[in-house]
């Protein structure tokens, strides 16, 4: 764990960004859980709560790729500051929600929040490699994964309680405060940090929609043309399709197939986050000994095996204890593959294309998630819940060796390029 500790202690800019991310993500989880709880309490409709999830996913698909264009064009530190401040302001209409007559405000706010978030996440993904040395990127991405798990645990625990105590207004105020603190922390990073050496896009380039379209097309083409990036894109689409299938059927599987109670269902979600937390600690501790491509490839394979066991164990074993054990263990390979994926993405993409590449892959992944959700919901009654849940494991078992082989083949065939220095 010494490498991770040294990165946090010695790298002030990364420490500020990591702290801002932890605070804002915790606020997001508190708001999301509290809002879904409050909407269901107001309406009594599972459809109304489910519509929030769909509204949140749609901007990822529609705007993720375009947001990457502007993340490459603008100063990334400033973009993150403005985006965080805008996220706080966009929550203000939620303070006027009093009943079902104002639910339209909820859906518009969720759409606005997730639209702005696309700009922030693309800028953040492109910014991290400019403040963290390439040989420490695996550690940085493992720590980012830790942020996600810690915020999930804290936010999931507090969101329902705060919503029960004070409703939508309380969870909204908490999230506004989290964005305000995160904005201040990122603004504390010195201006000009991580600025591109060439000053950004050439000033003589024509502006408007034509310029945006050309830059977007360039980023998408790079994802298809570059062997490494196309391998990462293929993996992300495959894995997110499986995730969409599982997301749609997780509750029917855990409650209907395994037979979990309401309390056990909540505990299953919690133990998954705990497993990811332990896995992230392990990856951060031993990251220096691992290559990102192997973290992704072998991590995906091991994750697939445990995901498949999770889907099939009810055929042989009764009870909930195998589910808790498998979800706790699966956190280690999940943390490994995520750290490997984001490190490879940051290293392989040219510096002035990072935002566009991240945005394009995120948009494709969101489309795959939506497709997986639709397919699972449509086929559940005819195919059955258990066979469809097994799809996620099978996909990762296949995708792991596939992406590892493609990355190794590309590394052996391609000549080194200056913009992708630090290849594993």
C-alpha positions in Angstrom: 0.0 0.0 0.0 3.1 2.2 0.2 2.9 3.2 -3.5 -0.7 4.4 -3.1 0.1 6.3 0.1 3.1 8.0 -1.5 1.0 9.1 -4.5 -1.6 10.6 -2.2 0.8 12.3 0.2 3.3 13.6 -2.4 1.1 14.6 -5.3 -1.0 17.5 -4.1 -2.9 18.0 -7.3 -4.0 14.4 -7.4 -4.9 14.5 -3.7 -7.2 17.5 -4.3 -8.8 15.8 -7.3 -9.3 12.5 -5.5 -10.8 14.3 -2.5 -13.2 16.3 -4.7 -14.2 13.1 -6.5 -14.9 11.2 -3.2 -17.1 14.1 -1.8 -19.1 14.7 -5.0 -19.6 10.9 -5.7 -20.9 10.4 -2.1 -23.3 13.3 -2.6 -24.4 11.7 -5.9 -25.2 8.4 -4.3 -27.0 10.0 -1.4 -29.1 12.0 -3.9 -29.8 9.1 -6.2 -30.8 6.6 -3.5 -32.8 9.3 -1.7 -34.5 10.5 -4.8 -35.6 7.1 -6.0 -36.8 6.4 -2.5 -38.8 9.6 -2.4 -40.2 9.3 -5.9 -41.5 5.8 -5.0 -42.9 7.1 -1.7 -44.7 9.9 -3.6 -46.1 7.8 -6.4 -46.1 4.1 -5.3 -45.0 3.3 -8.8 -42.0 1.1 -9.7 -42.3 2.4 -13.3 -41.8 6.0 -12.1 -38.7 5.0 -10.2 -37.4 2.9 -13.1 -37.9 5.9 -15.5 -35.3 7.8 -13.4 -32.7 5.1 -14.3 -33.5 5.4 -18.0 -33.4 9.2 -17.9 -30.0 9.0 -16.2 -28.6 6.6 -18.8 -29.8 8.4 -21.9 -27.4 11.4 -21.8 -24.5 8.9 -21.5 -25.5 7.5 -24.9 -26.5 10.8 -26.6 -23.9 13.2 -25.3 -20.9 11.2 -24.0 -19.0 11.2 -27.2 -19.7 14.9 -28.0 -18.7 16.0 -24.5 -15.3 14.5 -25.1 -14.8 16.9 -28.0 -15.1 19.9 -25.7 -13.0 18.2 -23.0 -10.2 18.1 -25.5 -10.8 21.6 -26.7 -11.1 23.5 -23.4 -8.8 23.7 -20.4 -9.6 20.6 -18.5 -9.2 22.0 -15.0 -11.4 24.9 -15.7 -13.9 22.6 -17.4 -14.1 20.5 -14.2 -14.6 23.5 -12.0 -17.4 25.0 -14.2 -19.1 21.6 -14.6 -19.1 21.0 -10.8 -20.5 24.5 -10.2 -23.1 23.9 -12.9 -24.1 20.6 -11.3 -24.8 22.4 -8.0 -26.9 25.1 -9.8 -28.9 22.5 -11.8 -30.1 20.9 -8.6 -31.9 24.1 -7.4 -35.2 23.3 -9.1 -35.5 20.1 -7.0 -36.1 22.3 -4.0 -39.6 23.1 -5.4 -40.7 19.5 -5.7 -43.6 19.0 -3.3 -45.6 16.2 -4.8 -46.4 14.2 -7.9 -47.4 17.3 -9.8 -43.8 18.4 -9.9 -42.3 15.0 -11.0 -41.4 16.5 -14.3 -38.9 18.7 -12.5 -37.2 15.5 -11.2 -36.8 14.0 -14.7 -35.5 17.2 -16.2 -33.0 17.7 -13.4 -31.8 14.1 -13.7 -31.3 14.6 -17.4 -29.5 17.9 -16.9 -27.3 16.4 -14.2 -26.2 13.5 -16.3 -25.7 15.7 -19.4 -23.3 18.0 -17.4 -21.6 14.9 -15.9 -20.5 13.7 -19.3 -18.4 16.8 -19.7 -16.9 16.4 -16.3 -16.0 12.7 -16.6 -14.4 13.2 -20.0 -12.3 16.1 -18.7 -11.3 14.2 -15.6 -10.3 11.1 -17.5 -8.1 13.2 -19.8 -6.7 15.3 -16.8 -5.5 12.5 -14.6 -2.6 11.4 -16.8 -1.3 15.0 -16.9 -0.8 15.1 -13.1 0.1 11.5 -12.4 3.3 9.8 -13.9 2.5 7.0 -16.3 4.1 4.4 -14.0 1.6 5.3 -11.3 -1.5 5.4 -13.4 -2.6 1.9 -12.3 -2.4 3.0 -8.7 -4.3 6.2 -9.4 -7.1 4.3 -11.2 -7.3 1.7 -8.4 -7.7 4.6 -5.9 -10.4 6.1 -8.1 -12.1 2.7 -8.0 -11.9 2.9 -4.2 -13.6 6.3 -4.3 -16.5 4.7 -6.2 -16.9 1.9 -3.7 -16.6 4.1 -0.6 -19.0 6.6 -1.9 -21.4 3.8 -2.8 -21.3 2.4 0.7 -21.7 5.8 2.4 -24.3 7.2 -0.1 -26.4 4.0 -0.1 -26.5 4.0 3.7 -27.3 7.7 4.1 -29.5 8.3 1.1 -32.5 6.4 2.3 -32.2 7.6 5.9 -31.9 11.3 4.8 -34.8 10.9 2.4 -36.9 9.4 5.2 -36.0 12.2 7.5 -36.3 15.2 5.2 -37.4 14.0 1.8 -36.1 15.2 -1.6 -35.2 18.7 -0.3 -32.7 17.3 2.3 -30.9 15.0 -0.1 -30.8 17.8 -2.7 -29.2 20.2 -0.2 -26.6 17.6 0.7 -25.7 17.0 -2.9 -25.5 20.8 -3.6 -23.1 21.1 -0.7 -21.0 18.2 -2.0 -20.6 19.9 -5.4 -19.7 23.2 -3.8 -16.9 21.6 -1.8 -15.7 19.6 -4.8 -15.6 22.8 -6.9 -13.5 24.6 -4.3 -11.0 21.7 -4.1 -10.5 21.4 -7.9 -10.2 25.2 -8.1 -7.4 24.9 -5.6 -5.3 23.1 -8.2 -3.1 25.8 -9.8 -4.5 27.3 -13.0 -2.8 25.9 -16.1 -2.1 22.5 -14.5 -2.3 19.8 -17.1 -2.6 22.3 -20.0 -1.6 20.9 -23.4 1.8 21.9 -24.6 0.4 23.0 -28.0 -2.2 25.2 -26.4 -5.2 23.2 -27.6 -6.9 23.1 -31.0 -5.4 25.4 -33.6 -7.0 28.9 -33.4 -7.4 29.1 -37.1 -9.8 26.2 -37.2 -13.3 27.1 -38.3 -15.8 27.1 -35.3 -19.3 26.1 -34.8 -21.0 22.8 -35.6 -18.7 22.1 -38.5 -15.6 22.1 -36.2 -17.4 20.1 -33.5 -18.5 17.5 -36.1 -15.0 17.2 -37.6 -13.4 16.7 -34.2 -16.0 14.2 -33.1 -15.5 12.2 -36.3 -11.7 12.3 -35.7 -12.1 10.8 -32.3 -14.5 8.1 -33.4 -12.2 7.1 -36.3 -9.3 6.9 -34.0 -11.1 4.4 -31.8 -11.8 2.2 -34.9 -8.4 2.7 -36.6 -6.1 2.2 -33.6 -5.8 -1.5 -32.8 -5.4 -1.0 -29.0 -8.3 1.4 -28.7 -10.6 -0.7 -30.8 -9.8 -3.7 -28.6 -10.7 -1.6 -25.5 -13.9 -0.4 -27.3 -14.8 -4.0 -28.1 -14.3 -5.1 -24.5 -16.3 -2.2 -23.1 -19.3 -2.8 -25.4 -19.3 -6.5 -24.6 -19.0 -6.1 -20.8 -21.5 -3.3 -20.6 -24.1 -5.3 -22.6 -23.7 -8.0 -19.9 -24.0 -5.4 -17.2 -27.2 -4.2 -18.7 -28.6 -7.7 -18.7 -27.7 -8.2 -15.0 -29.0 -4.7 -14.0 -32.4 -5.4 -15.4 -32.7 -8.9 -13.8 -30.7 -8.4 -10.5 -33.7 -7.9 -8.3 -35.8 -10.7 -10.0 -32.8 -13.0 -9.7 -31.9 -12.3 -6.1 -35.5 -12.1 -4.8 -37.3 -14.4 -7.1 -34.7 -17.1 -7.8 -32.5 -17.1 -4.7 -35.4 -16.1 -2.4 -33.8 -13.2 -0.6 -35.8 -11.0 1.8 -35.9 -7.2 1.5 -33.1 -6.9 4.1 -31.0 -9.6 2.4 -31.4 -7.8 -0.9 -30.0 -4.6 0.5 -27.2 -6.5 2.1 -26.3 -8.1 -1.2 -25.8 -4.7 -2.7 -23.7 -3.7 0.2 -21.4 -6.7 0.2 -20.7 -6.1 -3.5 -19.3 -2.7 -2.6 -17.2 -4.1 0.2 -15.7 -6.7 -2.1 -14.8 -3.9 -4.6 -13.2 -2.0 -1.7 -11.0 -4.9 -0.7 -10.1 -5.5 -4.3 -9.1 -1.9 -4.9 -6.8 -2.0 -1.8 -5.1 -5.1 -3.1 -4.6 -3.7 -6.6 -3.2 -0.4 -5.2 -0.8 -2.3 -3.1 0.6 -4.5 -5.8 0.1 -2.4 -8.9 3.8 -1.8 -9.5 4.2 -5.5 -10.3 1.3 -5.8 -12.8 0.9 -4.8 -16.4 -2.4 -3.0 -17.2 -3.2 -5.3 -20.1 -2.8 -8.4 -17.9 -4.9 -6.7 -15.2 -7.7 -6.2 -17.7 -7.5 -9.6 -19.5 -7.0 -11.9 -16.6 -9.2 -9.8 -14.4 -12.0 -10.1 -16.9 -11.6 -13.9 -17.1 -11.6 -14.4 -13.3 -14.5 -12.0 -12.9 -16.4 -14.0 -15.5 -15.8 -17.3 -13.7 -17.2 -15.9 -10.4 -20.1 -14.1 -12.2 -21.0 -17.4 -13.9 -20.9 -19.3 -10.5 -23.1 -16.6 -9.0 -25.7 -17.2 -11.7 -25.6 -21.0 -11.6 -25.1 -21.8 -7.9 -28.9 -21.8 -7.1 -29.1 -25.0 -9.2 -26.9 -26.9 -6.7 -26.9 -25.0 -3.4 -29.7 -23.4 -1.4 -29.6 -20.2 0.6 -28.0 -16.8 0.4 -24.6 -17.5 1.8 -23.0 -18.4 -1.6 -24.3 -15.2 -3.0 -22.6 -13.1 -0.3 -19.4 -15.1 -0.6 -19.2 -14.9 -4.4 -20.0 -11.2 -4.5 -17.4 -10.4 -1.9 -14.7 -12.4 -3.8 -15.6 -10.9 -7.2 -14.6 -7.5 -6.0 -10.9 -8.3 -6.5 -11.0 -9.2 -10.3 -13.5 -6.4 -10.9 -11.1 -3.8 -9.3 -8.3 -5.3 -11.4 -10.0 -5.1 -14.7 -11.3 -1.6 -14.1 -7.9 -0.3 -13.1 -6.3 -2.0 -16.1 -8.9 -0.7 -18.6 -8.7 3.0 -17.6 -4.9 2.9 -17.4 -4.7 1.4 -20.9 -7.2 4.0 -22.2 -5.2 6.9 -20.7 -1.9 5.5 -22.0 -3.0 4.5 -25.5 -5.0 7.6 -26.5 -2.9 10.5 -27.7 -3.0 13.4 -25.2 -5.0 15.7 -27.4 -7.6 13.0 -28.1 -8.1 11.6 -24.6 -11.4 13.3 -24.0 -12.9 12.3 -27.4 -11.7 8.7 -27.0 -13.1 8.4 -23.5 -16.4 10.0 -24.6 -16.8 7.8 -27.7 -16.2 4.6 -25.7 -18.5 5.8 -22.9 -21.3 6.5 -25.4 -20.9 3.1 -27.1 -20.9 1.4 -23.6 -24.1 3.3 -22.6 -25.8 2.1 -25.8 -24.7 -1.5 -25.1 -26.0 -1.1 -21.5 -29.4 0.1 -22.7 -29.5 -2.7 -25.3 -28.7 -5.3 -22.6 -31.5 -3.9 -20.4 -34.0 -4.1 -23.2 -33.0 -7.6 -24.3 -33.1 -9.0 -20.7 -36.5 -7.4 -20.0 -37.9 -8.7 -23.2 -36.6 -12.3 -23.0 -36.9 -12.9 -19.2 -40.4 -14.5 -19.4 -39.5 -16.8 -22.3 -35.9 -17.7 -21.8 -35.9 -17.4 -18.0 -34.0 -15.2 -15.5 -31.2 -17.6 -14.6 -29.9 -18.3 -18.1 -29.9 -14.6 -18.9 -28.0 -13.7 -15.7 -25.4 -16.2 -16.7 -24.7 -14.1 -19.9 -22.5 -11.6 -18.0 -20.1 -14.3 -16.8 -19.9 -16.0 -20.2 -19.2 -12.6 -21.9 -16.3 -11.9 -19.6 -14.8 -15.3 -19.9 -14.8 -14.8 -23.7 -13.8 -11.1 -23.6 -10.8 -11.5 -21.3 -8.6 -13.7 -23.5 -9.9 -11.9 -26.6 -8.9 -8.4 -25.5 -5.6 -9.7 -24.0 -4.7 -11.4 -27.3 -5.6 -8.3 -29.4 -3.6 -6.0 -27.1 -0.5 -8.3 -27.2 -0.8 -8.7 -31.0 -1.1 -4.9 -31.5 1.9 -4.2 -29.2 4.1 -6.7 -31.1 3.1 -5.4 -34.6 2.9 -1.6 -34.0 6.0 0.7 -33.9 6.2 2.9 -30.8 4.5 6.3 -31.2 5.5 9.4 -29.2 1.9 10.2 -28.2 1.5 6.8 -26.5 4.6 6.7 -24.5 4.5 4.5 -21.4 2.9 1.5 -23.1 2.8 -1.5 -20.8 
